[in-house]
Amino acid sequence: MSLVHNERTKLTAAWLNTQATALVAAGTFAPAVTVVYGLSKPGIGAIYIGILMCACFAAGLGLHLTARATLGSLRE
């Protein structure tokens, strides 16, 4: 029974980590690339973009740390 539990736990942790990666990529790197290369004019000020980028990075980090904590429930 612990083998099934461990695999489900690893699947959940992987899913959380994937969500963290997507959030950081979409919320942090995409706006940065847009601003740096001037691909489009942002409809909001630079300070709001910076706040959004920091919030997305923090949320992604939180999801990643949650995934690591989830792995702590693996059974031997």
C-alpha positions as CSV (number, residue, x, y, z in Angstrom):
1,M,0.0,0.0,0.0
2,S,2.9,2.4,0.7
3,L,4.1,2.0,-2.9
4,V,0.8,3.4,-4.2
5,H,0.9,6.2,-1.6
6,N,4.5,7.1,-2.6
7,E,3.7,7.3,-6.3
8,R,0.6,9.5,-5.7
9,T,2.6,11.7,-3.4
10,K,5.4,12.1,-6.1
11,L,2.7,12.8,-8.7
12,T,1.2,15.5,-6.6
13,A,4.6,17.1,-5.9
14,A,5.5,17.0,-9.6
15,W,2.2,18.7,-10.5
16,L,2.7,21.4,-7.9
17,N,6.2,22.0,-9.2
18,T,5.0,22.2,-12.8
19,Q,2.4,24.8,-11.7
20,A,5.2,26.8,-10.0
21,T,7.3,26.7,-13.1
22,A,4.5,27.9,-15.3
23,L,3.6,30.7,-13.0
24,V,7.1,32.0,-12.8
25,A,7.6,31.7,-16.6
26,A,4.3,33.5,-17.4
27,G,4.3,36.0,-14.6
28,T,8.0,36.9,-14.3
29,F,9.9,36.1,-17.4
30,A,7.3,37.0,-20.0
31,P,6.7,40.5,-18.8
32,A,10.4,41.1,-18.4
33,V,11.2,40.0,-21.9
34,T,8.3,42.2,-23.2
35,V,9.6,45.3,-21.4
36,V,13.3,44.7,-22.2
37,Y,12.8,44.1,-25.9
38,G,9.9,46.5,-26.3
39,L,7.6,44.0,-27.9
40,S,4.5,45.8,-26.7
41,K,3.6,48.9,-24.7
42,P,2.3,47.9,-21.3
43,G,-1.1,49.3,-20.4
44,I,0.0,49.8,-16.8
45,G,3.0,51.5,-15.2
46,A,6.4,49.8,-14.7
47,I,5.9,49.8,-10.9
48,Y,2.8,47.6,-11.3
49,I,4.6,45.3,-13.6
50,G,7.4,45.0,-11.1
51,I,4.9,44.2,-8.3
52,L,3.2,41.6,-10.5
53,M,6.5,40.0,-11.3
54,C,7.5,39.8,-7.6
55,A,4.1,38.4,-6.7
56,C,4.3,35.7,-9.3
57,F,7.8,34.8,-8.4
58,A,6.8,34.6,-4.7
59,A,3.7,32.5,-5.5
60,G,5.8,30.2,-7.7
61,L,8.4,29.8,-4.9
62,G,5.6,29.0,-2.5
63,L,4.2,26.3,-4.7
64,H,7.7,24.8,-5.1
65,L,8.2,24.7,-1.4
66,T,4.8,23.1,-1.0
67,A,5.8,20.5,-3.4
68,R,9.0,19.8,-1.4
69,A,7.0,19.6,1.8
70,T,4.6,17.1,0.1
71,L,7.5,14.8,-0.6
72,G,8.1,14.7,3.2
73,S,5.1,12.4,3.5
74,L,6.8,9.6,1.6
75,R,6.7,6.3,3.4
76,E,9.5,3.7,3.6
